[in-house]
């Protein structure tokens, strides 16, 4: 048993020695990446402590290796290599080309890994490329068939490339930097719905007094389940004659644009497709303006809507609406004749009647707003909870009618996310036009 543990530890350390030097464009992302590496080393150290002392010489050598790797990680975390945009384009382009050509050696060199799971995707740490043999599962059960796994046509990109793609998409998205976001390692998570002030204090007479019993609070939970979104990047045969850099640049441009737009949609306007956004939730207070047309909007509508939200919640809230609605609201003035909209200025956000606003292209445009139509949301964006289930998968598609007729090829990408509003009832407002009475 001890020998098996040592073999497993040596295999993990061999993988750890391949400390990725792809680089990072964001120091915070680099710190997060190397923190994960440190956690793996801690796990290896704990395993090593369970090994008997009969293999003392091997244990000493492994401890020296662990110390060396820990020092190397700390150095790289302190001074992470900068990844330029050109390098990202080139490496992604090279990986995409290798995916099309089935060049597993190049894919392994770039840190790509085959994905064999449907609901549970393959963990990149569990597979290893062996020259002349193919991909092998490092964590297979003792009696699992070895098999050659090199025939896969769908691959997960290197985790650091995924981090960079999401970071670039964040600059295109309105909501990604505003919502509560974290990773998830399982398909479902449970999150409690909490108010800002939900702890009752009791004052004690002397040290050691018993805390009076209080009524057990009823805690509401929200379940977040990760779902898979997919998209296609199409290009012509002639594009293969261009460089890896051009291919990677095309993919990055298409991915970040579509992912940023879809992220904002799921946060704000999605109606059970598959998540429910802020504009379609049944947890908000619906406030109708005085008329059934957007031209009936007044500054009092914004003021009245704001005060529907509890004061403790209100201080963290802001408006979300389309730029055409903002332009329309710029003509509105308060009782003192002052415009209620102030455009963003240097280091100062734009405000509507003293509360920040964000222009969102997925919200209803002015021309689309008829009777009984919601068009603006006032809420704390941190009440929107996003979970990222790690992994971006690429797959080649060329056996299609489009490919045969027009020489169009497609690269499918898939990613898993979960979204939900985690907010007490009546802690946000939806502003809408009035319904027409027949």
Buried (B, 14 or more C-beta within 10 A) or exposed (E): EBEEBBEBBBEBBEEBEEEBEBBBBBEEBBEBBBEEBBEBBEEBBEBBEEBEEEBEEBBEEBEEBBEEBBEBBEEBBEEBEEBEBEBBBBBBBBBBBBBBEEBBEBBBBBBBBBBBEEEEBBBBEEBBBEEEEBBBBEEEEEEEEEEEBBEBEBBBBBBBBBBBBBBBBBEBBBBBEBBBBEEBEEBEBEBEBBEEEEEEEEEEEEEEEEEEEEEEEEEEEBEBBBBBBEBBBBBEEEBEEEEBBBBBBBBBEBBBEBBBBBBBBBBBBBEEEEBBBBBBBEBBBEBBBEBBBBEEBBBBBBBBBBEBBBEEBBEBBBBBBBEBBBEBBBEBEBEEEEBBBBEEEEEEEBBBBEBBBBBBEBBBEBEEBEBEBBBBBBBBBBBBBBBBBBBBBBBBBBEBEEBEEEEBBBBBBBBBBBBBBBBBEEBBBBBBBBEEEE
